[in-house]
Amino acid sequence: MPEEIAPWITFRPEIKVLDCSIRDGGLMNNHMFEDETVRRVYEANIAAGVDYMEMGYKGSKDIYAPSEYGGWKRSSEDDIRRIVGDNDTPIKLSVMADAERTDYHTDILPCEDSVLDLIRVATYIHQIPTAVDMTKDAKDKGYEVTINLMAVCSVQDRELEQALETFCETDVDTIYLLDSWGTFYSEQIEDLAKRYLKHMEGTGKELGIHAHNNQQLAFANTIEAIIRGANRVDATMMGIGRGAGNCPMELLIGFLKNPKFHLRPILQCIQDIIVPLREEMEWGYTVPYAITGQLTQHPRTAMALRASEDKDEYVRFYDECTTSDE
Amino acid sequence: MPEEIAPWITFRPEIKVLDCSIRDGGLMNNHMFEDETVRRVYEANIAAGVDYMEMGYKGSKDIYAPSEYGGWKRSSEDDIRRIVGDNDTPIKLSVMADAERTDYHTDILPCEDSVLDLIRVATYIHQIPTAVDMTKDAKDKGYEVTINLMAVCSVQDRELEQALETFCETDVDTIYLLDSWGTFYSEQIEDLAKRYLKHMEGTGKELGIHAHNNQQLAFANTIEAIIRGANRVDATMMGIGRGAGNCPMELLIGFLKNPKFHLRPILQCIQDIIVPLREEMEWGYTVPYAITGQLTQHPRTAMALRASEDKDEYVRFYDECTTSDE
């Protein structure tokens, strides 16, 4: 078979790409994007043939007050329609709904009344019963649904096995493998993807991948997950996202080679919208993220460092991160 | 065997690291590093347990005039000793010698008269007879020797097979796999590493890896080569190097986990020396490098763009790179 000689010059038509620039990038500016920014990303995704775009979070209005958080943390139907109208385009739209931080019974409308197509439920290991209830609510309302288990790097194997078993008993369409802290090497992605897929065998569910770039491995780990069978793939414009950011869309599109994808609109959007944004807010790899990634720590300390005047005090930061106090 | 459960928490003692910050980084500032910069990198490498440090190029004085190129393009014995004295330390020192651009008969001293330990011969596919003669010269003079075939991405398979066969007939200690244009994905690195190693079987030679970061894959591809058997690994401080730069030392040291390596001195050097340098000169991933990497093109056009006022004109650059004119 020709595939075995040089498989990287072919493509896999099953792979679908989700842009989460506004959703994950919002974690760096309290979700305060201008409408024009969101609109230009939306138009670029359509022109580029991207399959899904995430229109922010469906956060609880009680938890995320407008005085502190921009609208894309609580994306309402009106907010989204202000950008997309009735979304009379091929792209599908999603929001992320965090377990225990979403008033899902009221804030997620029936699918037929919404311009949204997909609800992505994000959960920590201790929130799974709530998350499963949220997936059921969204499925009952008619949505495509994913479940995204965060911070897998801090979950013990037997708990992960139980979680995957539980997820496989739900009606979710996709189970996402997340490298929330940017801590995994390719061998670990391979190992985890195999575990996920073993549980999912015969269920018809798809495997997704969402990677962070703390060790400059977001794109590489995304490729690794694709090689192992992931068909749902997250990326963002020029890697915009929390801390070290995500898998860059401009790299992913080049790798996938499916003729339905087009790089040029992505480049136009980055040039016009994302580069100027990068002057105002920081994201992307810097040394402190390498340190927290290597140590399997949440990047919040690195983010705080980068937002301070001591942003390049790497040695002191390393000493603080590695102090034994348990 | 425990290795099969989670091999990434162990380490492989055979792996040796070479720092080429000054050599590859010199391609971005015409090799005009201050002595203090070179000295601080040297001291950091010693403290970190790095095995080799490359002290620039052994470029021909006729080709590289001092009026245009800094001293680290023609590193003389005196230049190097000005930094390292007699190098009474565990670190070994190397220079890179480009085929057809090095007066090797005269400029490479007998090993016993030099503070250098290793000569790395860099060659394009059409220069191999010269390169082989250079390896013989260096071996006869008593050095450890590597051969580094550049731009492998533009070499046809049958020529590569012939080159590897030729290299295996020499006395070189290490054959390097190079991703000069930052164009390879992990599958290609795997494929190439297997080809190299198949030829090298039984010769006792080691495989090396030198990767560029055009697609944010320098570290990932270095890991891939290590997994496939590479035991000689290039890295640079905060990725400093030509264009998109190289595999970052701070990431590699964290991955290797050999207790002989220490991250803290690397961080100190980056904080004190490399971050200020980054204010003066640009290296590292930007979108134009993604474009040339995806297109298997030399990054020189991307470097020229980044040095111009149009540095963020990605779409026009993409159009220029993709214009058919053959």
Chai-1 contact restraints between the chains, C-beta under 6 A:
chainA,res_idxA,chainB,res_idxB,connection_type,confidence,min_distance_angstrom,max_distance_angstrom,comment,restraint_id
A,W8,B,Y185,contact,1.0,0.0,6.0,A-B,restraint_1
A,W8,B,E187,contact,1.0,0.0,6.0,A-B,restraint_2
A,Y185,B,W8,contact,1.0,0.0,6.0,A-B,restraint_3
A,E187,B,W8,contact,1.0,0.0,6.0,A-B,restraint_4
A,Q215,B,L251,contact,1.0,0.0,6.0,A-B,restraint_5
A,Q216,B,Q216,contact,1.0,0.0,6.0,A-B,restraint_6
A,Q216,B,F219,contact,1.0,0.0,6.0,A-B,restraint_7
A,L217,B,A220,contact,1.0,0.0,6.0,A-B,restraint_8
A,F219,B,Q216,contact,1.0,0.0,6.0,A-B,restraint_9
A,A220,B,L217,contact,1.0,0.0,6.0,A-B,restraint_10
A,A220,B,A220,contact,1.0,0.0,6.0,A-B,restraint_11
A,E250,B,V287,contact,1.0,0.0,6.0,A-B,restraint_12
A,E250,B,A290,contact,1.0,0.0,6.0,A-B,restraint_13
A,L251,B,Q215,contact,1.0,0.0,6.0,A-B,restraint_14
A,L251,B,A290,contact,1.0,0.0,6.0,A-B,restraint_15
A,G254,B,Q294,contact,1.0,0.0,6.0,A-B,restraint_16
A,L267,B,Y314,contact,1.0,0.0,6.0,A-B,restraint_17
A,L267,B,V315,contact,1.0,0.0,6.0,A-B,restraint_18
A,L267,B,Y318,contact,1.0,0.0,6.0,A-B,restraint_19
A,Q268,B,V315,contact,1.0,0.0,6.0,A-B,restraint_20
A,Q271,B,D312,contact,1.0,0.0,6.0,A-B,restraint_21
A,Q271,B,Y314,contact,1.0,0.0,6.0,A-B,restraint_22
A,Q271,B,V315,contact,1.0,0.0,6.0,A-B,restraint_23
A,V275,B,D312,contact,1.0,0.0,6.0,A-B,restraint_24
A,V287,B,E250,contact,1.0,0.0,6.0,A-B,restraint_25
A,A290,B,E250,contact,1.0,0.0,6.0,A-B,restraint_26
A,A290,B,L251,contact,1.0,0.0,6.0,A-B,restraint_27
A,Q294,B,G254,contact,1.0,0.0,6.0,A-B,restraint_28
A,D312,B,Q271,contact,1.0,0.0,6.0,A-B,restraint_29
A,D312,B,V275,contact,1.0,0.0,6.0,A-B,restraint_30
A,Y314,B,L267,contact,1.0,0.0,6.0,A-B,restraint_31
A,Y314,B,Q271,contact,1.0,0.0,6.0,A-B,restraint_32
A,V315,B,L267,contact,1.0,0.0,6.0,A-B,restraint_33
A,V315,B,Q268,contact,1.0,0.0,6.0,A-B,restraint_34
A,V315,B,Q271,contact,1.0,0.0,6.0,A-B,restraint_35
A,Y318,B,L267,contact,1.0,0.0,6.0,A-B,restraint_36
